[in-house]
């Protein structure tokens, strides 16, 4: 099974170039034996969405230097958020799950694999925040700064498939919320998405794969997390980005699985990720800390920032925008000949 495939070492540069493996799924193992637990050590399986891989590798190393983490080893699996959630629901071993959006945790709650109280802490189950941004080529040669700019004729925009990628849903909700007055004018929002997706030449299955496609030379702009644009810049990619005045607050959840063989160690890891030390590392990787005064990078505050709650919550937007059978995005994708199943075939370039 592809999601279980082990890779020995994938550098950040290879991840960006796309010459290594697809960001659809990858597994790393930093345990010394790679097989089970020995000598009092325990091994935790982290299953996460694709974009924070570099951050998690640094955070795991930092955790292992603490008293709570010195005997904890990890296996790591990264891929599109929806795909990862479905894989865990189908039996992929996980002690800690970290996804792009809350419904991918909710799927595991419904499957009795995550306790229903997972989001009862002071952070409501979230580990990082971000915002949706518009990324461009260095110097922004086409002067693409607003949601309207992305729907202009002749502009190619990259964003992943929303039926596999949690990041794609955030991207869509950012533009939809901005153009629909936070959902108050649903018809205007749907009309905007229809125009936008006519300009999307390819829909990858994850945010990281979409960034790879852009940095390989495809497209004039990409919609993504702020941290993805910062990641690209940090790794020498010639990209700029704009934070629109009206954009959405991206909230990324984390949880310990209810069937974890090592729940105490898994909880200790999640607790560590919320410490000021760890949250500062998150900030260094471009994520907005959920812990106040964690330090690190300073982030801009968009004047029209809104949340998923402002749009009516996940149940409402999933039904109206992302239901694979009948919804705004299902209709748009069907017109484009794009699958709305959980495992779409790659979209052909226009």
ABEGO torsion letter per residue (X at the ends): XAAABBBABBBAAAAAAGABBBAABBBBBABAAGBEBBGGBBBBBBBBBAAAAAAAAAAAAAAAABAAAAABBBBBBBBBAAAAAAAAAAGBBBABBBBABAAAAAAAAAAGABBAAAAABAAGGBABBBBBBBBBBBGGAAGBABAAAAABBGBBBBBBBAAABAAAAAAAAAAAAAAAGGGABAAAAAAAAAAAAAABABBBABAAAAAAAAAAGBEABBBBBAAAAAAAAAAGBBBBBBBBABBBBBBBBBBBBAABABAAAAAAAAAAAABAAAAAAAAAAGBBBABBGAEEBBBBBBAABBBAAAAGEAAAAAAAAABAABBAAAAAAAAAGBBABABBBBBBBX
